[in-house]
Amino acid sequence: MNLGAVMAGKDGDVKTLTEFGNCIGIGFQLKDDLLDAFGGEKFGKQVGGDIKSKKKTFLTLKAIELANKGHKHELKSLYSQESSLSGDERVACVLDIYEKYEIKRHTEDLIKLYFEKAFHQIKKIDAPLNRKALLKNYVELLIDRQS
């Protein structure tokens, strides 16, 4: 997008488009992580794939941040190399902790914030309304994605 702005002689929009791209990128990744944990196989994603592979996503980091001492220790243990639990057992334990600390809601709130920031950046772009509408529609597709 930045290259397009430069090529069109819209150097003033480069910063805005950079911020737009950052916001949709972070929003997309958060949504991807959320779907991985809570989306279910009906949406074409393996449930808990990130947890099974011990990938520390925003959800995990937020849970560690909010957890009491016992749950914090349990999470760190579940993600350690020494954990002897199967992948499915680890997923069940981690999701239980996520539920206790409303990690799904925290993540949805942050996703909403980043996509709202993206919409705000669209308003600042010096472009015809029909071109801005294309960007807006793209963001709406990202928000509504289920897999």
BELCORKA-V539922 format. One line per field, one symbol per residue. ss: DSSP state (@ for helix, = for strand, . for the rest). psi: psi as a letter, one per 30 degrees, with the letter a starting at -180 (. if undefined). A space follows every 10 residues. Layout:
ss: ???
psi: ???
//
This chain:
ss: .@@@@@@... @@@@@@@@@@ @@@@@@@@@@ @@@@@@@@.. @@@.....@@ @@.....@@@ @@@@@@..@@ @@@@@@@@.. ......@@@@ @@@@@@@@@@ ..@@@@@@@@ @@@@@@@@@@ @@@@....@@ @@@@@@@@@@ @@@@...
psi: eeeeeeeggh fffeeeeeee eeeeeeeeee eeeeeeefel ffggkkkgee eeghkjleee eeeeefllee eeeeeeeegl ffkglleeee eeeeeeeeee gheeeeeeee eeeeeeeeee eeffkillee eeeeeeeeee eeefkg.
//
